[in-house]
Amino acid sequence: MFFSAFQIVVIPIVLGIIVHTIFKEHVQKVIEIMPLISQVAILVIILAVLSANSKTILAVSTLILVPVIILHNLLGYLLGYGFSKLMKMDTPQQKAITFEVGMQDSALASTLAISFFEPASAIAAVMFSVWHNISGSVLASLWKNHTEKAPD
């Protein structure tokens, strides 16, 4: 499992750094579409897990995960923001840490769950992925609107 996580996380980062260093001009041309590609990849993972678990996804035992997922995500945002504020980081760093802690890598969790356990073990990660994409967008919009309205 460690080697799989290494392959999924570290190798793409190293390859990305190498490609960005060697092909800097070409990378700048496609960098704007990369978030879309990332979102599509996450959507494909979500759809794969949902299709593998279509019979159990709406079971009461599965739906009990929803409040737990929401609480986990909101506590992540709160703790990320609180500790970064406690460490007296500047506002952009506080926001970055808030998102990093609140939006953990659910795509990695679901991929590892599918690879090493039964498909049903990925349901929580997929539900978290859907939720944190919603909550992260809402938080980003709130911060953007707050920043735009703040006087200089």
N, C-alpha and C positions, 0 to 999 in steps of 0.2 A: 504494500500500500504506500509506503514511503517513496519507493522508486516511481510509482505512478504519479503521486503528488509532485514529485520532482520534475517528471516529464511534463506534467500539465502546467506547472507554474514557472519553474526556473528556466527550463530550456527555451520557452517562448520569449521570456524576458531577455535572456542572453542573445538570442537570435535577433530580437527587435533592436537591441543596442548595436549589434554588429551591422545590421542592414541600415539603420539610421545613420551610423557613422560613415559607412561606405557610400551610400546612395542618398546623401542628405538632400540634394536638389529634387530628386524624384520623389522622395518621401513627403516633402512639403506639398507636392501636387495632390497627393491622396489622403493627407492627414485629416482633412475635413470630413471625409466619408467613413473614417475608421470607427467613430462611435456608432454609426448606423450598422456597420458590419458586426460590431460587438453585440449590439442589441438583437440582431437577427440570429446570431449564434446562440445567444441565451434563449431566445424564443424557440429555436429548434430543440434545444435540450429540454425546455419546459414541455413542448408538445410531445417529445418522445416519452417522457415520464408520464404525462397525462394519458397518452394512448396505451401505455403498458399497464396502467392502473385505472382504466376507465370505470370498472365495476366498483371499485372501493373508494374512489376519490370523494364521493359525496356521502359516505357512511358517517354516522354520528361519531364514531370513534376517530375518524379523520378530521371532522369539522371541529372537534374540541381543540385541535391544534391552532386554529385561527386566533383566539385571544392570546395564546401563549406566544405565537409568532409576533403579533403586534406588540405585546409587552416587551419581548426580547429586543425587537428593533428600536422601540422608543427608549428603552433603558440604554441601549448602545449609543444612541444619539446623545442622550442626557449625560452619560458617563464620559463620552468622548469630548463633549463640549465643556463639561464641568472640570475635568482634569486638565484640559488644555488651557482653560481660563485660570485655573489654580497655578499652573506653571508660567503664567503671565506671557503666553504666546500672543503674537499679534493676530488680528481678526482673520486674515486669510488662512493662517495656520490653524486657528480654532475651527474654522469651517471645514478645512480639509480633514482634520482629525475626527471631527464629528461624523462626516460621511464615511470615513474609513472604518471607524468602530461600528457605526450603525448599520452599514451595508456590507457585512462580511461576505465572503466569496461563496455564494450559494451555488453557483455553477460548478465550482470545484467539489462541493459537498455532494451535489446530485450525481456528478460524473463518477466519483469514487463509490457512492452508494450503489449505483447501477453496476459498476464493474466488480465489486467485491461482495455484494449482498443481494437480497431479493429486490426486484424493482420497486416494491412497496416502501422500501427503506428510503427512497429518494423523494417521497411525497412531501415531507416536511421541508426539505431544501427547496423544492420547486414552489411550494406555497410561499415560503419566505422570499424567494426570488421575485415572485409576482408582487407581493406586498411591498418589499423594499424598493422596487422600481416605482411604485405609486407614491410611497411616503417620501422617497428621495426627491422625486419631482416636485412634490408639494413643498417640501422644505426648501429646495433650491428656488422655487418661485417666490416663497415668502421672503427669503433672504434677498433675492434680487429686487423685489418691490420695496423692501425696507431700505436697501442701499440706494435705490433710485430716488426715494423720497427724502433721504437724509440730507440736511444742508451741508455745504462744504465748509 
